[in-house]
């Protein structure tokens, strides 16, 4: 990413930005990493301000997103290394952590990370029964019994004997 | 930047993550879309009414990929249902190991915007039905037919004429275990039991070498990408393809063992085609049946002998 060079020799040095989480922690990030987020890029284009305050992202989530951005802004790393970093990045994370992450990437518009996390969340949900999803994700079943019966009738093919396997 | 306290729930970062049903709708759609048709229809949409609403959005159904994997499910019915939900917005359809002519016609009649159609091992889809179906798809740019023995060169001619936008085409047959026997086996050695759409019936009618390639060359002049895996074409077929499809950039003729690229035709291929896969190239990245094995002569005769006595 080429930054606009208007301020003379000073800009030859790597520019950086400070990003503050909602709980007040500050992170020093290179501009080349920050602009990988479409929202941050827009803010930086509009203001001279080198301090960006994010009122809806906590420090733990922000630290993860910044680690991701910095890795992807590193020209010294090959695409293969970045890909394996992505895999490592989402593996073994708690579901709630992923939920915070996906929200943060949505707010910051980091499209590729948003996809990676969304994919990981979908992978966790794959082949799980309705009851499992409700229980693990703490989702209330807000269907009326009538509505549920109607869905079962409409999607008759789907209600095979697999539902009996639920523990 | 002004530092003011926000009172929206998102700003309270110390609380637990917002409940699922309060995630932005686009984000929920983004996650659920990745589950695939089967999981969405069987599970996700039944979890709660919010998810149901998200799953009913036609934008969720622009890509439909259904593969029958042996579990007892009516994939054809599911496919029709998914297409109904797409409300004509479907642009990419993949059907694998299931489906019949009626389902394909049902789907194509309702999907005028379809750009990419891919059919793999759909034994009950006839060539006639496919020719009828693609007539309903004026926008079709990609057609991939993998191990579809019901489709013959005469069908391809009609398909080519009905799809002037076609840029990418695939017609793959099953791989060859014995490359050296390709095209030399006597017809009656193949099998004596024929049924509609069977491999054996296909070869009784279609082994006439370059017929299929000639049909493509004649009717699909705008192709940029072409994959003809394990095809029986000879040099005249390949020559016709190079003449008839001047925009061809990518050509995959792996396991087309009857093609001889040692002469001028080979040189022309290398010159004209940017991305070329040759008959003896590796099939490691090939997903379908590519059972080419390196065999010694003795084994070839042994296997021919076994086929003969078992026939």
Contacts between the chains, C-beta under 8 A, distances in Angstrom:
chain1	res1	chain2	res2	distance
A	21	B	13	7.5
A	22	B	11	6.4
A	22	B	13	4.2
A	23	B	13	5.9
A	23	B	14	7.0
A	47	B	1	7.7
A	49	B	1	6.1
A	51	B	1	7.1
A	52	B	1	6.9
A	53	B	1	5.1
A	53	B	3	6.2
A	55	B	6	5.2
A	55	B	11	5.2
A	56	B	6	7.4
A	56	B	8	7.7
A	56	B	10	4.3
A	56	B	11	5.3
A	56	B	13	6.8
A	57	B	13	7.0
A	58	B	13	3.8
A	58	B	14	7.3
A	96	B	16	6.8
A	96	B	17	5.0
A	99	B	17	4.4
A	99	B	18	7.9
A	99	B	20	7.8
A	99	B	23	7.6
A	100	B	17	5.4
A	102	B	23	7.9
A	102	B	27	6.3
A	102	B	31	7.1
A	103	B	10	7.8
A	103	B	17	7.4
A	103	B	18	7.5
A	103	B	23	7.0
A	103	B	27	7.2
A	106	B	24	6.4
A	106	B	26	7.8
A	106	B	27	5.1
A	114	B	30	7.0
A	115	B	30	7.8
A	118	B	27	7.6
A	118	B	30	4.9
A	118	B	31	4.5
A	118	B	34	5.9
A	119	B	34	5.3
A	121	B	31	5.0
A	121	B	34	7.9
A	122	B	31	5.5
A	122	B	32	7.1
A	122	B	33	7.8
A	122	B	34	3.5
A	122	B	35	4.9
A	123	B	34	7.8
A	125	B	31	7.9
A	125	B	35	6.0
A	125	B	39	7.0
A	125	B	43	7.7
A	125	B	44	7.2
A	126	B	35	6.2
A	126	B	36	7.6
A	126	B	39	5.7
A	127	B	39	6.9
A	128	B	43	6.6
A	129	B	43	6.3
A	130	B	43	5.2
A	130	B	46	4.7
A	130	B	47	5.6
A	133	B	43	6.5
A	133	B	44	7.4
A	133	B	47	5.2
A	134	B	47	5.8
A	134	B	48	7.5
A	137	B	20	5.3
A	137	B	47	7.9
A	138	B	19	7.1
A	138	B	20	7.4
A	139	B	19	7.6
A	139	B	20	5.2
A	139	B	21	6.6
A	139	B	47	5.7
A	139	B	48	5.3
A	139	B	51	7.9
A	140	B	21	7.8
A	140	B	48	6.6
A	141	B	47	7.6
A	141	B	48	6.3
A	142	B	48	5.3
A	142	B	49	5.2
A	142	B	50	7.9
A	143	B	46	7.8
A	143	B	48	7.1
A	143	B	49	6.3
A	147	B	49	7.7
A	148	B	46	7.6
A	151	B	45	7.8
A	151	B	46	6.0
A	151	B	52	7.8
A	155	B	41	6.3
A	155	B	42	7.5
A	155	B	46	7.9
A	155	B	81	7.4
A	157	B	73	6.2
A	157	B	74	4.2
A	157	B	77	5.0
A	157	B	78	6.0
A	158	B	41	5.9
A	158	B	42	4.2
A	158	B	73	7.7
A	158	B	78	7.6
A	160	B	71	7.9
A	160	B	72	5.8
A	160	B	73	6.8
A	162	B	71	7.9
